[in-house]
Amino acid sequence: MTHPMSTIAHQTSTQVIRYVANPAFTLAILVFADDSRLLFEHSSREQRWAKASAEQSMADHCCQALHQFRLNAKHLQLFFTDDSDLEFVTPGAPTMPD
């Protein structure tokens, strides 16, 4: 089993400083410590992509390691090639009680 400290998800979580989504939850952005950005769109089956703002940046590294992502009103969830995943909860999103 992979140690959690060495996963792509953990590496990414330590570098992301902000997560923002539009009101419709069809566009989102992750801002990294190096000021690079990873942009997401999931507005339809045909319009689903992730793109880094700059090559050889933290955002680009994260984007290259992405296997899949999910964007909706609940969260942005990233699934990486090493089978780790990372979730960013939308501020103000309803949460399930414990």
C-alpha positions as CSV (number, residue, x, y, z in Angstrom):
1,M,0.0,0.0,0.0
2,T,1.2,3.5,-0.8
3,H,2.1,5.7,2.1
4,P,-0.4,8.7,2.1
5,M,2.4,11.2,2.4
6,S,3.8,10.1,-1.0
7,T,0.6,10.2,-3.0
8,I,0.0,12.7,-5.8
9,A,-3.2,13.7,-3.8
10,H,-1.1,14.6,-0.8
11,Q,1.5,16.5,-2.8
12,T,-1.2,18.4,-4.5
13,S,-3.1,19.2,-1.3
14,T,0.0,20.8,0.2
15,Q,0.4,23.1,-2.8
16,V,-3.2,24.3,-3.4
17,I,-3.9,27.7,-1.8
18,R,-7.4,28.4,-3.1
19,Y,-10.4,26.7,-4.8
20,V,-13.1,28.7,-6.5
21,A,-16.1,27.5,-8.5
22,N,-18.7,29.5,-10.5
23,P,-22.3,29.6,-9.2
24,A,-23.4,26.9,-11.7
25,F,-20.5,24.6,-10.7
26,T,-19.5,24.2,-14.4
27,L,-16.2,26.0,-14.1
28,A,-13.6,25.8,-11.3
29,I,-10.1,26.9,-10.6
30,L,-7.3,25.7,-8.2
31,V,-4.6,28.2,-7.4
32,F,-1.2,26.8,-6.4
33,A,1.5,28.1,-4.2
34,D,3.6,29.0,-7.3
35,D,0.7,31.1,-8.6
36,S,-0.1,28.6,-11.4
37,R,-3.7,27.7,-11.9
38,L,-5.5,24.5,-12.9
39,L,-8.8,25.3,-14.7
40,F,-11.7,22.9,-15.0
41,E,-14.8,22.9,-17.1
42,H,-17.6,20.3,-16.9
43,S,-20.6,22.0,-18.5
44,S,-21.7,19.0,-20.7
45,R,-20.6,15.6,-21.7
46,E,-18.7,17.2,-24.6
47,Q,-17.3,20.1,-22.6
48,R,-15.2,18.4,-19.9
49,W,-11.5,19.3,-19.5
50,A,-8.8,20.4,-17.2
51,K,-5.9,22.7,-18.3
52,A,-2.9,24.2,-16.5
53,S,-2.1,27.9,-16.9
54,A,1.6,27.2,-17.5
55,E,3.8,24.4,-18.5
56,Q,6.2,22.9,-15.9
57,S,4.3,24.4,-13.0
58,M,2.6,22.9,-10.0
59,A,-0.7,23.1,-11.9
60,D,0.8,21.3,-14.9
61,H,2.2,18.6,-12.7
62,C,-1.2,18.0,-11.1
63,C,-2.9,18.1,-14.5
64,Q,-0.5,15.6,-16.0
65,A,-1.2,13.2,-13.1
66,L,-5.0,13.5,-13.3
67,H,-6.9,10.4,-14.4
68,Q,-10.4,11.9,-14.0
69,F,-12.2,14.6,-12.1
70,R,-15.7,15.3,-10.8
71,L,-17.1,18.8,-10.5
72,N,-20.5,19.6,-9.0
73,A,-22.2,21.6,-6.3
74,K,-20.9,19.3,-3.6
75,H,-17.2,19.3,-4.5
76,L,-14.3,19.1,-7.0
77,Q,-12.9,15.6,-6.7
78,L,-9.6,14.7,-8.4
79,F,-8.6,11.2,-9.2
80,F,-4.9,10.6,-9.9
81,T,-3.0,8.0,-11.9
82,D,-1.5,6.5,-8.6
83,D,-5.1,5.7,-7.4
84,S,-5.1,8.5,-4.9
85,D,-7.8,11.1,-4.8
86,L,-8.4,14.6,-3.4
87,E,-11.6,16.5,-2.7
88,F,-12.1,20.3,-2.5
89,V,-15.4,21.1,-0.9
90,T,-17.3,24.1,-2.3
91,P,-17.6,26.8,0.3
92,G,-21.2,26.9,1.6
93,A,-22.1,23.5,0.1
94,P,-24.5,21.4,2.2
95,T,-22.8,18.7,4.1
96,M,-24.1,15.4,5.4
97,P,-24.4,15.2,9.2
98,D,-22.0,12.8,11.0
